[in-house]
Amino acid sequence: MDEKIREEAVGTEEASGTIGKAGTTVKEGIVCSLKGINEIEAEIVSIVRDTVSNALRATGSVAGEGVNVAKDVVKGAIAAAEEVGTGLTTGTKSVAKGIIMGVSDVGGDVITVAGTTIRDTIKGAAEVGGDVAVVARRTVDGVLEATKEIGGNVEEMAKAVVTGAVDAAGAVGTSAIHNVKEMMVGVVEGVKDVASAALPKPKAGQT
């Protein structure tokens, strides 16, 4: 009996060891993948930032061309996602962050450009059948993350992008505006009263 118990115990330990190894393998694989994703996102930020700042320096008109360059970059990012068949929702945060940082590098109007970026990104996402609410959320996250890093006014920026997101979603459709509103309330959490100030009030008779 004692021998049988010992054999069962050994078998249990071996099984546990196998599960442990499998778990470790999965963990290591996920960690590597996540590190890879982080590296890719950082690379996108860097590419977009350099492209935007260099383009604006080349034009010699930071104030006049910031919006146009941002529009062009957004189009390029959406075209890339279409070509690859994925990456729209994951890449938009990095693209938006890169745009804001690039504009900031040359002393451009980051708030105006941010509003343009969120509007064009939502419009582009809708045109290619993307998840407008998620794309809006990721874009705003990127804008606000960049704003913090450059030492900008996060509250003013949040107002600008929330307003831009809701306006753009309104042009897409009723369901889009509802979903984007829900996302925006979560995005501006921690920025006092931004959501209530920026989100449009329902008209009389509407709920």
Protein Blocks (a to p, Z undefined) as FASTA:
>chain_A
ZZmmmmmmmmmmmmmmmmmmmmmmmmmmmmmmmmmmmmmmmmmmmmmmmmmmmmmmmnop
aklmmmmmmmmmmmmmmmmmmmnopajlmmmmmmmmmmmmmmmmnopafklmmmmmmmmm
mmmmmmnopafklmmmmmmmmmmmmmmmnopafklmmmmmmmmmmmmmmmnomklmmmmm
mmmmmmmgoiahklmmmpccddehiZZ
